[in-house]
C-alpha cells in the first residue's frame, strides 16, 4: 500500500485514482483532487505539515504502515 501524501490515507497502488511522479518517486492518491493539490505545492505535503507526523518526506519513520516494497 502507498500513503496518499495529501490526506494520509492508504491507497492501493493498483486501484489508485491518480498518480504523480515527483523527483523520481511516484505518489499515489485516493482522489484526483488530492493529486491536484499535491501538484500545486508538493513540498508542503512532503514536509508532513498538516498531518500529525512531522517527518519530511521519508516514510521510514512511522510504526503504523505496511510495507509494500515502495519507499
C-alpha positions as CSV (number, residue, x, y, z in Angstrom):
1,X,0.0,0.0,0.0
2,X,1.0,3.6,-0.6
3,X,0.2,6.6,1.5
4,X,-1.6,9.5,-0.1
5,X,0.7,12.4,0.8
6,X,-2.1,14.9,0.8
7,X,-4.7,13.3,3.1
8,X,-2.7,10.5,4.7
9,X,-5.0,7.7,3.6
10,X,-3.7,4.3,2.5
11,X,-4.1,3.8,-1.3
12,X,-3.7,0.6,-3.1
13,X,-1.2,1.2,-6.0
14,X,-3.3,-0.9,-8.3
15,X,-6.5,1.0,-7.7
16,X,-5.2,4.5,-7.0
17,X,-7.5,7.2,-8.5
18,X,-4.4,9.2,-9.5
19,X,-0.6,9.0,-9.5
20,X,2.0,11.7,-9.9
21,X,5.8,11.4,-10.2
22,X,7.9,13.9,-8.4
23,X,11.7,13.9,-8.1
24,X,11.8,10.3,-9.3
25,X,9.2,9.0,-6.7
26,X,5.7,8.0,-7.7
27,X,3.0,9.1,-5.3
28,X,-0.5,7.6,-5.2
29,X,-3.7,9.4,-4.5
30,X,-7.1,8.4,-3.3
31,X,-8.8,11.0,-5.5
32,X,-7.9,13.4,-8.4
33,X,-8.4,16.3,-6.1
34,X,-5.6,15.1,-3.8
35,X,-3.3,14.9,-6.8
36,X,-4.2,18.4,-7.9
37,X,-3.4,19.8,-4.5
38,X,-0.1,17.9,-4.4
39,X,0.9,19.2,-7.9
40,X,0.3,22.8,-6.8
41,X,2.5,22.5,-3.7
42,X,4.3,19.2,-3.4
43,X,6.9,20.3,-0.9
44,X,4.2,21.4,1.6
45,X,2.9,17.8,1.7
46,X,6.3,16.1,1.7
47,X,7.3,18.0,4.8
48,X,4.4,16.3,6.6
49,X,2.9,19.6,7.7
50,X,-0.8,19.4,8.1
51,X,-1.0,15.8,9.4
52,X,0.2,14.5,12.7
53,X,3.6,13.0,11.8
54,X,6.2,15.6,11.5
55,X,8.9,14.0,9.4
56,X,9.7,15.3,6.0
57,X,9.2,13.1,3.0
58,X,10.8,9.9,4.3
59,X,8.3,7.3,5.1
60,X,10.7,5.2,7.1
61,X,9.8,6.5,10.5
62,X,6.3,5.7,11.3
63,X,5.4,2.4,13.0
64,X,2.0,2.0,11.6
65,X,2.5,1.4,7.9
66,X,2.5,-1.8,6.0
67,X,5.4,-2.4,3.7
68,X,4.6,-2.7,0.0
69,X,8.1,-2.5,-1.3
70,X,7.8,1.1,-2.3
71,X,9.8,3.8,-0.5
